Each structure stands twice: as structure tokens, then as C-alpha cells.
């Protein structure tokens, strides 16, 4: 138990140290700056050290030995603010640096020690010129008026680059020099900047500069100007109204306190700028006129997504230049993979070291059309870099997306499919429109089922079937029953014999003729009765026919023709052609009648 | 055969052919006339003169000609004219001719939603529902020809097997399969024919249609029906039909309040 308590206490101790460390880490900043980076031997610069932190007990900075300067403290100011329970303190120390010898001197090693930790300030450099003044010749000339007297005040307008490219930033600096006392604050009328897109960079803290042995207070105001057209442009004059101490009034006033000043207006010089066109050579086809120096990045809010779900891609273009003129990056066509929508654009303009820059953010929404491993390709962006006088093309890194199948998606991964852009409910608003064509008409109430053609089509195969069945049954009967077969074939056979007899019905073939007639009759009766024809005498036939209730006359005729045939076969020479013809005719008539006899 | 007889025979055949030709010509002419009338009716419909459109559509119907499009358009005209009962009636007629047409089905369902009385507890017998789901998308004529096809196939099979005595496994299987298909197709056709033509159906066309418990006005009111409801006619007396609603409620309704499909 004791062990556990010790362990817990120990953990708490470690944690609290960690928390304290975390709180103190990077909590103190040291910012070192100079008001001028170049001075003459007879001039001086102000070194400003700002120590800031989230604590009330900020330590003093430790100054290094600056042997090449006489360092004079200008005092300390402090600033507290309390925001959301956090105290922010900043201490500002100012030192006047008076150079002892010319040269370039780095100033670093300025640091503070807080909570046993050392916080170092940034490094600055001060150049001391040997000629005694950092003031350019032109400026020295300006301070002298027409009569050769040194001016008490003047307003100077300068640009850092008088020959910019169109849309390239130039910085206009208005410097108000004043060496005498003034009352109130000077009132400025801004210069006209037709042909430029203008952004005010702001005022710089006043500083002092010695020109021709006169110490001037200098108030600077800077503007970022972006020429919007080519050719010679003119920046108008700025005007400052200020009340300065009047010498005469000072003499009247014994104490010099109540001196009435006089108001003076000071105009700046005109500034001419020659704006160049961008070089036409090597200009990319998709160049949109952006000038400056930029970076481009693209980030997706997720890299794994279901098909048809949006992925938000943030394309960030940042750098220096007219950020407002940054055109939207070109997104390559990807109809087979994504649908792309513009979500929003936002820009954040910043001013760093008198340069306008910032970030423009394009939010693009990519909706993958199908599952699989997809890639949002590199998004290209190009701009003109005025410092190198060249066009530059930059692009983002491609973003790989893993697109998964949504639930219920059954199509194959290769088939793209579209999610609805809008949902149309199944509820229709009206009936569907009338038909233009009367279409297939039919007689009212007429049905295929009742049509004769339908009945015929169905009945025909039945009839064929029945017919074939009858044939089959008959064939079977014929092959299985000799008597039946003979009876069925009897008439056919008899007719065959009679027709043969007819063909030989002449006196030359009398015997053969009568043999055929005889056989036709006897065979017919024998076949019908399924008995042998041999041994069928006329008496036997007479008896058989009578048994079958044959007509008496028919029986007599049959017997008569049989007897005549017998006779003619053995005495053919006595038969005339007329008799033959008559007997043939009789035989045919007998055959026609004998069929009616029931032999069953 | 004597020459005169031959001439007589030819004459009679010729006269029959002539009659058929004239009949076909008349039919063609009447169809042309109907097409023209149909276009006129459609024009009236487009001009929103629905009463006139109904008049012309009905004129075509009275010439003993019918088509799915005719009943469909007539249904539309009635619907636009505010006569829900006749609209449903004609959509039902159109659907009976061409159950494959989605427009008809759509408009029928759309129109029936407007009926002021909706049936609750509509439950189909599962077997009927199953059979209906099979046959509802086919025309009766189509089913009839399919049945006929299998019937002929079956006859061919038994002819091979019994009349031509091909007694082998193939023909025996042929007989069995063709019979199975014939039974299925024939059964479905019969079901379709029975439910579409032998079962008498009607649509209520009149507002305030009281359904009584018996075939007289003195009977109690079983329910109040509304135009657009479809009923099955079970039996009839002089002035009344005994009707069965989709949810199996039944009663007697005056004949003039309904129209038979």
C-alpha cells in the first residue's frame, strides 16, 4: 500500500514537472530590431529589444559588450494585458547606439534567462559608413532650398523600383522630415495612385536622421502599389498640413509655452513609374498574370472515402505578390474518376517586410465516381517571378485516395456509376400524356383464343395425329390378321384382275381372258371369306353366297359367269368378240353388286 | 361434270372472294376514318376541350373498334374532366388489352390515388397473387400462342411416340417435357383468361354509391363506395349487382352506379 502511494506521488511529481515545463516552454520571446540598418559616423541608431511572455515576472535582457558603440539607455516601457485568464507581458528596452568606428557590426547574443532557461534574441546588423553620413547625395541636396538655407521640413516620395512589371509590387515611401517643433499631428492627404492597386502598409515609428548636420525627425508611411497597366504612370503628390512653431511668436512669448504656430502645407515630389510588359517569350499558355513568388500545396481532408462521398481538397497558394490576382489553379479533366465542384475561395493578405503577400485558399470538392485506388493528380500553377524575370511553373503533389465501395453497391469496380445530383421522388404530379397513335386495333371483344385461325392451328396437328394413329392401327391389324388383310385387299385384287381381263378382251386370247374373269370372282369370294380358292366349285360358291344372304339373282349371275368362263377356257374357238364384251360387262356389274354382300 | 355446273361453282367462289375483298376494304376505310377521328380527339384533348375529346373517342369505340391507346386516351380525358370512375374504367379496359404498357399502369395507379375512399386490408390469396404476378405483364394473346406452341409440340411428341412409334428415351422425354410445359402454359393462359374475361368486374362511377346488405333500398347500408373503386360482380338481380370489393367486403349496388369493364 505504501509503495503504491509513493508510486502515485512520484507520478504526480513527474507529471507536474512536465506540465510546468510545458507551460514555460517557448513562453518568452526576445525580439531585437534596429530603426536604421545603415548610419554615418556622425549618426546614431536606436536598438529596440522587446521581451514578451505569458508571465508577470519577465527578467531584464543581458546585453552583450558592444565595444564599437557607445550604448545609452533610452528607457524601458512595459505593457500588460490579461486575456482569457492569460497574462501577456511585454517589456520594451531602447538603447541609442553611437558608433565609434566604421564597419559592419553584428548584434546578437542578446538574451534573457527565465526559469533556468536561456532565450536568445534574433541577430541584427548595423553598418556604419566611414564617409560620415548614410544620407544619399540627392537627399542632401533636397534639404537645401533655393536660397541655400537648410529646410526645416520637407516631404519626400520615393519608390523602390521605378521600372516594375505590370502587377509587380513596388513600395512607395513617403518620408516627412521635420527639424523644428510642431504641434498636433501632421495631417496627410494621400497621393493619387491612378493605374495602381494600392494597399497601405502603414506608418513606421518616427526616427531621427541627421542630414547636413541638421537633426530631422522622420515620419515614414509606406504603400504597396501594384501597377495594373503598362506604360508611364504617375504617382500624384501627397500633401501634409502641419502646425509648426513660428519663430516670431516664440520671441513674443517669454516662456515659449504659448507660442502660436503657423500652419504649413508641404507637398511631395511627383514620382514617375515606367511599367513594363511581361516578356512574351516562354510565356506558358495557361498563364493568368500572377506575379510574385509563390508556393502551392494541396491537402485532402481524408484519404480513404466511400465512392460518391465528397473529399475536400484545400489548395493553398501562398507567397508574396498580389494575392488577389491569383487565379484558380487548373484542375485536369478527370471525368472518368471524379466529379469536381468549387466549394469556396478565401484569401488572407499579409504584409511582411513591406511586401504584400498572403495566402489564397481554394476549396475543391472531389467526388470519386467509382471505388478503387484513385489519384487526384498534381494541380499546376504558374506565375512570373520578377526577381529572376522568368515564368515559373509549380504544382502540388498528387494525392492518393483509397475509394471504398459503399454499402449496397453491387456494380463491379470497373463500372463507373453516378450518384444522383438531385433526388426525384417517385410521386408524379400528373397523369402520363395521351398516345398519339391509335395503335393495334381489333374488333371489340375479339380474342385470339376464339379466333378460327387459332382453333385451326391447334386442331390441325390433332387431325394429323389422329390420321396417323388410324393408319398405324390399321397397319398393325393387317400385319397381325391374314383374314382381315385378305378381306381388305380382296376388292382391290379383283379389280386388278378385271382390268387385266379388259386389256386382253379379244378372240385371240379368249382362254386367258376367261381365266382372269374366273379368278377375279373366285379369289374375291375366297379372300373375303379367308378360305383357299382352290376347290371352290360353283355349288360351293352358291352355298356360301346363300349363307351370306346374297341376292338370289346375283348368286345366279355369279354361277352363270363362272360356268361360261369354264366353258370358254376349254372351247375358246366358239366364243365371239360380242360374247367376250358382254361377259366383261356382266363381270364388272357382278363385282359392283357383290361388294354389297356382307361376308363378315 | 357439265360445263354449266363448273361455271356455277366458279361464280359462287368468285362472289365469296368479292364479298371478302369488299369487307377488307370497308374495314381498312373504317380504320382510316378512326385514325383521323382519333387525331381530332387528341387535338381537342391538347386544347383542353376534354368533353369534346371524350365524345370523339367514344365515337370510335361505338364503331366496334378498340385499342389500348384508345381506352388510355379516353381514360385521360375523363380524368382531366373530373370523372374519376370512367377514367379508372377505361384504364382498366386499356390494361386488359395491353398489360405491358407502363403508361397505362402508371395512370391507373395515379388515378386510383384520388378515389375518396381507399380500401383497407386488401389481401390477395397467395396463390392468386403468385399467378397474377406471373401473368400480369403478358398479353392474353401472347399466352394463348405460347400455349398453342407447347400444345403443337406435345402433339408432335405423341405423334412421334405413338403414331410413328419412335419408342426411345429421347421421344419419351420429349413427351414428358412438352406435356409439363403445356400444362404450365395452358394453366397460366386459362388463369389469365378467367381473371380478365370470365370474371366480371366493374368500376364504381357514381358519387354517393351506397352498397346495401341486400338487393333493395330498404336494406341496411353496408358501406359507402366512391368512384374509381374496382369491384368483382358475383351475381345480379333485376336492378342490383352483388359485388365483392378488393378487401373482401361485399354487398349489393344499383346497376346504374357501376360500369362493367
Interface residues (C-beta under 8 A of the other chain):
Chain A: X428 X430 X431 X432 X433 X434 X435 X436 X437 X438 X439 X440 X441 X442 X443 X444 X445 X447 X448 X449 X454 X457 X458 X461 X462 X464 X465 X468 X469 X471 X472
Chain B: X31 X34 X35 X38 X42 X45 X60 X61 X64 X65 X66 X67 X68 X69 X70 X72 X73 X76 X77 X79 X80 X97 X98 X103 X106 X107 X110 X111 X140 X141 X144 X145 X148 X151 X152 X155 X156 X158 X159 X162 X163 X164 X165 X189 X193 X197
